[in-house]
Amino acid sequence: MLVLTALKRRPRNALALSGRTGLTLVEVEEIIADARRDGYLDGAMKPTQRAYVALEYLRSSDPPTPPLPKTNGEFYCPKSLRPPRRAFG
């Protein structure tokens, strides 16, 4: 989807996309070939309506929430405390 977003602006060649996205030239060419095969790009390397629908869906979806760590239900309470390192320096 990063490459599809970068294809909205000109120039639309693999070298320019590689520079915009930070991907290697080989990776960009593979992504372009896959996007053309799947119908996300037309012959002029412009995103199709299907690509715009997919991008809009991804933008509107909620970001994933990180999983919470599993706990045993007890609160953590340290047994001893250390003074700061600067106190002895």
MOPAC internal coordinates of N, CA, C and O (Angstrom, degrees):
PM7 1SCF
backbone

  N    0.0000 0     0.00 0     0.00 0    0    0    0
  C    1.4426 1     0.00 0     0.00 0    1    0    0
  C    1.5283 1   110.87 1     0.00 0    2    1    0
  O    1.2310 1   120.42 1   153.94 1    3    2    1
  N    1.3235 1   116.80 1   -26.06 1    3    2    1
  C    1.4572 1   120.46 1   176.69 1    5    3    2
  C    1.5204 1   110.57 1   -61.48 1    6    5    3
  O    1.2310 1   120.60 1   137.76 1    7    6    5
  N    1.3204 1   116.45 1   -42.24 1    7    6    5
  C    1.4648 1   120.60 1  -179.83 1    9    7    6
  C    1.5249 1   110.20 1   -68.99 1   10    9    7
  O    1.2310 1   119.83 1   140.29 1   11   10    9
  N    1.3266 1   117.92 1   -39.71 1   11   10    9
  C    1.4672 1   120.12 1   178.19 1   13   11   10
  C    1.5281 1   111.10 1   -61.99 1   14   13   11
  O    1.2310 1   120.40 1   141.00 1   15   14   13
  N    1.3057 1   116.84 1   -39.00 1   15   14   13
  C    1.4575 1   120.08 1   177.57 1   17   15   14
  C    1.5246 1   110.46 1   -66.27 1   18   17   15
  O    1.2310 1   120.50 1   140.30 1   19   18   17
  N    1.3298 1   116.65 1   -39.70 1   19   18   17
  C    1.4630 1   120.18 1   179.16 1   21   19   18
  C    1.5243 1   111.84 1   -69.20 1   22   21   19
  O    1.2310 1   119.89 1   155.81 1   23   22   21
  N    1.3287 1   117.82 1   -24.19 1   23   22   21
  C    1.4605 1   121.27 1  -179.24 1   25   23   22
  C    1.5268 1   112.99 1   -76.06 1   26   25   23
  O    1.2310 1   119.79 1   172.55 1   27   26   25
  N    1.3122 1   118.00 1    -7.45 1   27   26   25
  C    1.4622 1   119.91 1   178.41 1   29   27   26
  C    1.5245 1   111.07 1   -66.36 1   30   29   27
  O    1.2310 1   120.24 1   150.19 1   31   30   29
  N    1.3327 1   117.15 1   -29.81 1   31   30   29
  C    1.4634 1   121.65 1  -177.88 1   33   31   30
  C    1.5190 1   110.22 1  -106.23 1   34   33   31
  O    1.2310 1   121.14 1   -20.63 1   35   34   33
  N    1.3185 1   115.42 1   159.37 1   35   34   33
  C    1.4575 1   120.87 1   175.84 1   37   35   34
  C    1.5137 1   109.02 1   -87.99 1   38   37   35
  O    1.2310 1   118.11 1   -20.14 1   39   38   37
  N    1.2776 1   121.21 1   159.86 1   39   38   37
  C    1.4615 1   128.98 1    -7.88 1   41   39   38
  C    1.5180 1   110.62 1   -74.71 1   42   41   39
  O    1.2310 1   121.33 1   -28.45 1   43   42   41
  N    1.3085 1   115.07 1   151.55 1   43   42   41
  C    1.4619 1   121.03 1  -175.97 1   45   43   42
  C    1.5205 1   111.07 1  -110.27 1   46   45   43
  O    1.2310 1   119.87 1  -126.23 1   47   46   45
  N    1.3052 1   117.85 1    53.77 1   47   46   45
  C    1.4637 1   119.60 1   174.36 1   49   47   46
  C    1.5208 1   109.06 1  -117.27 1   50   49   47
  O    1.2310 1   121.09 1   -14.97 1   51   50   49
  N    1.3134 1   115.53 1   165.03 1   51   50   49
  C    1.4644 1   120.56 1  -173.00 1   53   51   50
  C    1.5263 1   112.02 1   -63.18 1   54   53   51
  O    1.2310 1   120.14 1   142.61 1   55   54   53
  N    1.3172 1   117.34 1   -37.39 1   55   54   53
  C    1.4583 1   120.20 1  -178.84 1   57   55   54
  C    1.5343 1   111.35 1   -65.86 1   58   57   55
  O    1.2310 1   120.42 1   137.02 1   59   58   57
  N    1.3285 1   116.80 1   -42.98 1   59   58   57
  C    1.4670 1   120.31 1   178.34 1   61   59   58
  C    1.5244 1   110.86 1   -66.13 1   62   61   59
  O    1.2310 1   120.52 1   139.69 1   63   62   61
  N    1.3310 1   116.61 1   -40.31 1   63   62   61
  C    1.4715 1   119.98 1   178.89 1   65   63   62
  C    1.5178 1   111.28 1   -65.29 1   66   65   63
  O    1.2310 1   120.71 1   143.18 1   67   66   65
  N    1.3237 1   116.25 1   -36.82 1   67   66   65
  C    1.4553 1   120.24 1   178.06 1   69   67   66
  C    1.5263 1   110.22 1   -62.25 1   70   69   67
  O    1.2310 1   120.59 1   137.59 1   71   70   69
  N    1.3144 1   116.48 1   -42.41 1   71   70   69
  C    1.4608 1   120.15 1   178.47 1   73   71   70
  C    1.5144 1   113.01 1   -67.52 1   74   73   71
  O    1.2310 1   120.22 1   143.23 1   75   74   73
  N    1.3372 1   117.18 1   -36.77 1   75   74   73
  C    1.4672 1   120.78 1  -179.18 1   77   75   74
  C    1.5156 1   112.83 1   -72.66 1   78   77   75
  O    1.2310 1   120.52 1   143.59 1   79   78   77
  N    1.3322 1   116.62 1   -36.41 1   79   78   77
  C    1.4608 1   119.73 1  -173.43 1   81   79   78
  C    1.5203 1   113.97 1   -96.63 1   82   81   79
  O    1.2310 1   119.99 1   159.41 1   83   82   81
  N    1.3298 1   117.63 1   -20.59 1   83   82   81
  C    1.4545 1   120.25 1  -176.53 1   85   83   82
  C    1.5160 1   113.09 1    84.76 1   86   85   83
  O    1.2310 1   120.04 1  -176.66 1   87   86   85
  N    1.3257 1   117.53 1     3.34 1   87   86   85
  C    1.4620 1   121.73 1   176.85 1   89   87   86
  C    1.5210 1   109.13 1   -84.25 1   90   89   87
  O    1.2310 1   120.51 1   -20.55 1   91   90   89
  N    1.3284 1   116.63 1   159.45 1   91   90   89
  C    1.4582 1   119.73 1   177.12 1   93   91   90
  C    1.5203 1   109.46 1   -72.88 1   94   93   91
  O    1.2310 1   120.95 1   -17.63 1   95   94   93
  N    1.3213 1   115.79 1   162.37 1   95   94   93
  C    1.4583 1   121.17 1  -179.28 1   97   95   94
  C    1.5229 1   111.09 1   -62.81 1   98   97   95
  O    1.2310 1   120.32 1   141.44 1   99   98   97
  N    1.3281 1   117.00 1   -38.56 1   99   98   97
  C    1.4692 1   121.26 1   179.48 1  101   99   98
  C    1.5255 1   110.21 1   -65.01 1  102  101   99
  O    1.2310 1   120.14 1   136.74 1  103  102  101
  N    1.3331 1   117.33 1   -43.26 1  103  102  101
  C    1.4663 1   120.58 1   178.87 1  105  103  102
  C    1.5277 1   111.25 1   -62.34 1  106  105  103
  O    1.2310 1   120.42 1   137.81 1  107  106  105
  N    1.3290 1   116.79 1   -42.19 1  107  106  105
  C    1.4636 1   120.42 1  -179.85 1  109  107  106
  C    1.5217 1   110.37 1   -64.32 1  110  109  107
  O    1.2310 1   120.05 1   136.93 1  111  110  109
  N    1.3290 1   117.50 1   -43.07 1  111  110  109
  C    1.4661 1   120.39 1   179.84 1  113  111  110
  C    1.5220 1   111.44 1   -63.89 1  114  113  111
  O    1.2310 1   120.03 1   141.83 1  115  114  113
  N    1.3376 1   117.55 1   -38.17 1  115  114  113
  C    1.4684 1   120.74 1   177.16 1  117  115  114
  C    1.5304 1   110.69 1   -65.77 1  118  117  115
  O    1.2310 1   120.35 1   138.24 1  119  118  117
  N    1.3164 1   116.94 1   -41.76 1  119  118  117
  C    1.4640 1   120.89 1  -179.75 1  121  119  118
  C    1.5238 1   110.26 1   -66.04 1  122  121  119
  O    1.2310 1   120.38 1   139.70 1  123  122  121
  N    1.3288 1   116.88 1   -40.30 1  123  122  121
  C    1.4664 1   120.40 1   178.07 1  125  123  122
  C    1.5219 1   110.47 1   -63.00 1  126  125  123
  O    1.2310 1   120.38 1   136.43 1  127  126  125
  N    1.3324 1   116.88 1   -43.57 1  127  126  125
  C    1.4700 1   120.15 1   179.16 1  129  127  126
  C    1.5274 1   110.59 1   -62.00 1  130  129  127
  O    1.2310 1   120.23 1   136.77 1  131  130  129
  N    1.3262 1   117.17 1   -43.23 1  131  130  129
  C    1.4691 1   120.63 1   178.53 1  133  131  130
  C    1.5274 1   111.30 1   -64.98 1  134  133  131
  O    1.2310 1   120.23 1   139.13 1  135  134  133
  N    1.3307 1   117.16 1   -40.87 1  135  134  133
  C    1.4659 1   120.80 1  -179.20 1  137  135  134
  C    1.5264 1   111.02 1   -66.41 1  138  137  135
  O    1.2310 1   120.25 1   141.54 1  139  138  137
  N    1.3235 1   117.12 1   -38.46 1  139  138  137
  C    1.4716 1   119.47 1   176.47 1  141  139  138
  C    1.5209 1   110.61 1   -65.33 1  142  141  139
  O    1.2310 1   120.52 1   136.37 1  143  142  141
  N    1.3312 1   116.61 1   -43.63 1  143  142  141
  C    1.4584 1   121.06 1  -179.32 1  145  143  142
  C    1.5288 1   111.20 1   -62.83 1  146  145  143
  O    1.2310 1   120.35 1   142.58 1  147  146  145
  N    1.3331 1   116.93 1   -37.42 1  147  146  145
  C    1.4656 1   121.34 1  -177.62 1  149  147  146
  C    1.5255 1   113.25 1   -85.91 1  150  149  147
  O    1.2310 1   119.92 1   177.76 1  151  150  149
  N    1.3322 1   117.76 1    -2.24 1  151  150  149
  C    1.4565 1   120.80 1   176.20 1  153  151  150
  C    1.5147 1   115.23 1    87.13 1  154  153  151
  O    1.2310 1   119.90 1  -161.58 1  155  154  153
  N    1.3249 1   117.80 1    18.42 1  155  154  153
  C    1.4565 1   120.76 1   178.48 1  157  155  154
  C    1.5252 1   112.48 1   -89.02 1  158  157  155
  O    1.2310 1   119.75 1   163.36 1  159  158  157
  N    1.3457 1   118.08 1   -16.64 1  159  158  157
  C    1.4588 1   122.77 1   179.45 1  161  159  158
  C    1.5126 1   109.92 1  -127.45 1  162  161  159
  O    1.2310 1   120.87 1   -34.93 1  163  162  161
  N    1.3366 1   115.95 1   145.07 1  163  162  161
  C    1.4593 1   119.32 1   174.73 1  165  163  162
  C    1.5323 1   109.19 1   -94.42 1  166  165  163
  O    1.2310 1   120.18 1     9.54 1  167  166  165
  N    1.3224 1   117.26 1  -170.46 1  167  166  165
  C    1.4577 1   121.44 1  -177.00 1  169  167  166
  C    1.5148 1   114.07 1   -65.09 1  170  169  167
  O    1.2310 1   119.87 1   152.68 1  171  170  169
  N    1.3271 1   117.85 1   -27.32 1  171  170  169
  C    1.4642 1   121.93 1  -179.98 1  173  171  170
  C    1.5276 1   111.89 1   -92.26 1  174  173  171
  O    1.2310 1   120.17 1  -164.76 1  175  174  173
  N    1.3261 1   117.28 1    15.24 1  175  174  173
  C    1.4700 1   124.49 1  -178.54 1  177  175  174
  C    1.5258 1   112.33 1    59.91 1  178  177  175
  O    1.2310 1   120.19 1  -148.75 1  179  178  177
  N    1.3141 1   117.25 1    31.25 1  179  178  177
  C    1.4605 1   121.23 1   173.61 1  181  179  178
  C    1.5235 1   108.24 1   -96.90 1  182  181  179
  O    1.2310 1   120.09 1   -38.98 1  183  182  181
  N    1.3275 1   117.43 1   141.02 1  183  182  181
  C    1.4683 1   119.26 1   176.91 1  185  183  182
  C    1.5286 1   110.96 1   -62.16 1  186  185  183
  O    1.2310 1   120.69 1   -42.59 1  187  186  185
  N    1.3189 1   116.29 1   137.41 1  187  186  185
  C    1.4618 1   121.66 1   178.69 1  189  187  186
  C    1.5283 1   109.62 1   -84.47 1  190  189  187
  O    1.2310 1   121.05 1    -4.30 1  191  190  189
  N    1.3125 1   115.59 1   175.70 1  191  190  189
  C    1.4642 1   120.11 1   177.99 1  193  191  190
  C    1.5239 1   110.39 1   -60.73 1  194  193  191
  O    1.2310 1   120.56 1   144.38 1  195  194  193
  N    1.3200 1   116.53 1   -35.62 1  195  194  193
  C    1.4658 1   120.73 1   177.86 1  197  195  194
  C    1.5291 1   110.87 1   -60.59 1  198  197  195
  O    1.2310 1   120.22 1   140.95 1  199  198  197
  N    1.3242 1   117.18 1   -39.05 1  199  198  197
  C    1.4626 1   121.11 1   178.61 1  201  199  198
  C    1.5230 1   110.88 1   -66.49 1  202  201  199
  O    1.2310 1   120.29 1   138.40 1  203  202  201
  N    1.3339 1   117.05 1   -41.60 1  203  202  201
  C    1.4645 1   119.89 1   179.33 1  205  203  202
  C    1.5299 1   111.48 1   -65.27 1  206  205  203
  O    1.2310 1   120.34 1   143.43 1  207  206  205
  N    1.3176 1   116.96 1   -36.57 1  207  206  205
  C    1.4672 1   120.64 1   177.27 1  209  207  206
  C    1.5271 1   109.97 1   -65.13 1  210  209  207
  O    1.2310 1   120.47 1   136.83 1  211  210  209
  N    1.3367 1   116.72 1   -43.17 1  211  210  209
  C    1.4649 1   120.45 1   179.53 1  213  211  210
  C    1.5262 1   111.04 1   -64.76 1  214  213  211
  O    1.2310 1   120.00 1   137.77 1  215  214  213
  N    1.3264 1   117.61 1   -42.23 1  215  214  213
  C    1.4626 1   120.67 1   178.58 1  217  215  214
  C    1.5248 1   111.53 1   -64.17 1  218  217  215
  O    1.2310 1   120.35 1   138.88 1  219  218  217
  N    1.3127 1   116.94 1   -41.12 1  219  218  217
  C    1.4655 1   120.68 1   178.83 1  221  219  218
  C    1.5303 1   110.79 1   -64.09 1  222  221  219
  O    1.2310 1   120.55 1   140.36 1  223  222  221
  N    1.3255 1   116.55 1   -39.64 1  223  222  221
  C    1.4645 1   120.16 1   178.08 1  225  223  222
  C    1.5286 1   110.49 1   -62.99 1  226  225  223
  O    1.2310 1   120.37 1   135.89 1  227  226  225
  N    1.3254 1   116.90 1   -44.11 1  227  226  225
  C    1.4604 1   119.88 1  -179.26 1  229  227  226
  C    1.5257 1   111.83 1   -66.35 1  230  229  227
  O    1.2310 1   120.24 1   144.73 1  231  230  229
  N    1.3186 1   117.15 1   -35.27 1  231  230  229
  C    1.4663 1   119.72 1   178.16 1  233  231  230
  C    1.5223 1   111.92 1   -70.25 1  234  233  231
  O    1.2310 1   120.22 1   146.40 1  235  234  233
  N    1.3234 1   117.18 1   -33.60 1  235  234  233
  C    1.4580 1   120.24 1  -176.06 1  237  235  234
  C    1.5229 1   112.96 1   -83.63 1  238  237  235
  O    1.2310 1   119.78 1   162.33 1  239  238  237
  N    1.3147 1   118.03 1   -17.67 1  239  238  237
  C    1.4653 1   119.47 1  -178.09 1  241  239  238
  C    1.5254 1   109.94 1   -73.77 1  242  241  239
  O    1.2310 1   120.84 1   -28.02 1  243  242  241
  N    1.3072 1   116.01 1   151.98 1  243  242  241
  C    1.4573 1   121.73 1  -179.15 1  245  243  242
  C    1.5243 1   109.92 1   -71.10 1  246  245  243
  O    1.2310 1   120.10 1   -36.21 1  247  246  245
  N    1.3322 1   117.42 1   143.79 1  247  246  245
  C    1.4592 1   118.95 1   176.41 1  249  247  246
  C    1.5288 1   109.87 1   -67.61 1  250  249  247
  O    1.2310 1   120.13 1   -31.81 1  251  250  249
  N    1.3143 1   117.35 1   148.19 1  251  250  249
  C    1.4637 1   119.07 1  -179.03 1  253  251  250
  C    1.5262 1   110.74 1   -66.50 1  254  253  251
  O    1.2310 1   120.93 1   -39.73 1  255  254  253
  N    1.3121 1   115.82 1   140.27 1  255  254  253
  C    1.4588 1   120.17 1   177.76 1  257  255  254
  C    1.5221 1   108.58 1   -92.57 1  258  257  255
  O    1.2310 1   120.20 1   -43.25 1  259  258  257
  N    1.3201 1   117.23 1   136.75 1  259  258  257
  C    1.4598 1   118.74 1  -179.99 1  261  259  258
  C    1.5258 1   110.37 1   -68.27 1  262  261  259
  O    1.2310 1   120.17 1   -35.25 1  263  262  261
  N    1.3194 1   117.27 1   144.75 1  263  262  261
  C    1.4678 1   119.04 1   179.55 1  265  263  262
  C    1.5243 1   110.68 1   -68.85 1  266  265  263
  O    1.2310 1   121.04 1   -35.76 1  267  266  265
  N    1.3123 1   115.62 1   144.24 1  267  266  265
  C    1.4579 1   120.76 1   177.81 1  269  267  266
  C    1.5211 1   109.68 1   -80.32 1  270  269  267
  O    1.2310 1   120.25 1   -36.59 1  271  270  269
  N    1.3283 1   117.12 1   143.41 1  271  270  269
  C    1.4626 1   118.59 1   178.38 1  273  271  270
  C    1.5242 1   110.59 1   -68.05 1  274  273  271
  O    1.2310 1   121.07 1   -33.66 1  275  274  273
  N    1.3127 1   115.56 1   146.34 1  275  274  273
  C    1.4667 1   120.01 1   178.61 1  277  275  274
  C    1.5257 1   109.19 1   -79.16 1  278  277  275
  O    1.2310 1   121.28 1   -45.81 1  279  278  277
  N    1.3099 1   115.15 1   134.19 1  279  278  277
  C    1.4592 1   120.26 1   178.73 1  281  279  278
  C    1.5231 1   108.61 1  -124.78 1  282  281  279
  O    1.2310 1   121.51 1   -14.44 1  283  282  281
  N    1.3099 1   114.71 1   165.56 1  283  282  281
  C    1.4597 1   118.63 1   178.81 1  285  283  282
  C    1.5296 1   111.61 1   -91.66 1  286  285  283
  O    1.2310 1   119.90 1  -174.88 1  287  286  285
  N    1.3238 1   117.79 1     5.12 1  287  286  285
  C    1.4571 1   120.95 1   176.06 1  289  287  286
  C    1.5176 1   114.25 1    96.84 1  290  289  287
  O    1.2310 1   119.66 1   165.81 1  291  290  289
  N    1.3243 1   118.24 1   -14.19 1  291  290  289
  C    1.4577 1   120.94 1  -179.66 1  293  291  290
  C    1.5236 1   109.72 1   -91.85 1  294  293  291
  O    1.2310 1   120.74 1   -31.11 1  295  294  293
  N    1.3205 1   116.19 1   148.89 1  295  294  293
  C    1.4470 1   120.62 1   175.96 1  297  295  294
  C    1.5200 1   109.12 1   -79.95 1  298  297  295
  O    1.2310 1   120.81 1   -33.21 1  299  298  297
  N    1.3233 1   116.05 1   146.79 1  299  298  297
  C    1.4585 1   120.91 1   178.77 1  301  299  298
  C    1.5165 1   109.02 1   -82.10 1  302  301  299
  O    1.2310 1   121.25 1   -49.37 1  303  302  301
  N    1.3134 1   115.22 1   130.63 1  303  302  301
  C    1.4556 1   121.34 1   176.29 1  305  303  302
  C    1.5266 1   107.27 1  -136.22 1  306  305  303
  O    1.2310 1   119.46 1   -63.87 1  307  306  305
  N    1.3395 1   118.63 1   116.13 1  307  306  305
  C    1.4625 1   119.60 1  -177.79 1  309  307  306
  C    1.5216 1   111.13 1   -66.91 1  310  309  307
  O    1.2310 1   121.03 1   -30.17 1  311  310  309
  N    1.3273 1   115.64 1   149.83 1  311  310  309
  C    1.4655 1   121.65 1  -179.72 1  313  311  310
  C    1.5218 1   111.75 1   -82.34 1  314  313  311
  O    1.2310 1   120.36 1   148.63 1  315  314  313
  N    1.3380 1   116.91 1   -31.37 1  315  314  313
  C    1.4627 1   120.20 1   178.30 1  317  315  314
  C    1.5266 1   108.50 1  -145.17 1  318  317  315
  O    1.2310 1   121.22 1   -24.13 1  319  318  317
  N    1.3279 1   115.27 1   155.87 1  319  318  317
  C    1.4546 1   121.11 1  -179.71 1  321  319  318
  C    1.5195 1   109.77 1  -116.68 1  322  321  319
  O    1.2310 1   120.60 1   -35.95 1  323  322  321
  N    1.3241 1   116.45 1   144.05 1  323  322  321
  C    1.4601 1   121.25 1   177.25 1  325  323  322
  C    1.5192 1   108.78 1  -102.48 1  326  325  323
  O    1.2310 1   120.15 1   -35.31 1  327  326  325
  N    1.3202 1   117.32 1   144.69 1  327  326  325
  C    1.4652 1   119.00 1   173.94 1  329  327  326
  C    1.5345 1   108.96 1   -73.91 1  330  329  327
  O    1.2310 1   119.65 1   -20.70 1  331  330  329
  N    1.3216 1   118.28 1   159.30 1  331  330  329
  C    1.4601 1   120.06 1   177.37 1  333  331  330
  C    1.5232 1   111.39 1   -62.31 1  334  333  331
  O    1.2310 1   119.93 1   -25.81 1  335  334  333
  N    1.3240 1   117.73 1   154.19 1  335  334  333
  C    1.4679 1   121.91 1  -177.73 1  337  335  334
  C    1.5192 1   111.23 1   -65.19 1  338  337  335
  O    1.2310 1   119.61 1   149.78 1  339  338  337
  N    1.3110 1   118.36 1   -30.22 1  339  338  337
  C    1.4611 1   121.40 1  -178.05 1  341  339  338
  C    1.5305 1   111.94 1   -67.76 1  342  341  339
  O    1.2310 1   119.78 1   159.79 1  343  342  341
  N    1.3043 1   118.02 1   -20.21 1  343  342  341
  C    1.4597 1   121.21 1  -178.33 1  345  343  342
  C    1.5249 1   111.23 1   -65.73 1  346  345  343
  O    1.2310 1   119.83 1   154.43 1  347  346  345
  N    1.3468 1   117.92 1   -25.57 1  347  346  345
  C    1.4612 1   120.87 1  -177.57 1  349  347  346
  C    1.5221 1   111.81 1  -104.95 1  350  349  347
  O    1.2310 1   119.26 1   177.94 1  351  350  349
  N    1.3291 1   119.01 1    -2.06 1  351  350  349
  C    1.4633 1   121.22 1  -172.89 1  353  351  350
  C    1.4393 1   112.61 1   -92.18 1  354  353  351
  O    1.2310 1   120.10 1   180.00 1  355  354  353

